[in-house]
Amino acid sequence: MVRGKERDRKSYYTKVTCPTLQSLEILDAEFYANYEVGKLQDCLMERCNRNVELRKLMLSNRINLCEEDVNRLRGIVVDVDWDK
């Protein structure tokens, strides 16, 4: 039987999709305005807040992604690869 703090901690981590995910590569994505980047940023921040942050994010063949957007993501994920 799981009690008190253990139950709370378990439910806290199980609400994160793929909690053991450490790296993510996004290929051929088209970003519209700041909406998609903002959603990605929110998702990455949520993972950080739950102590299951990504260690590496790779952005390849993307469209409409500027350096400012990438710098915002670098504030959340330590290692961001971006093919300008």
ABEGO torsion letter per residue (X at the ends): XBBEAAAAAAAAAAABBGAABABBBBBGBBBBEAAAAAAAAAAAAAAAAAGABBABBBBBGBBGBBAAAAAAAAAABABBBBBX
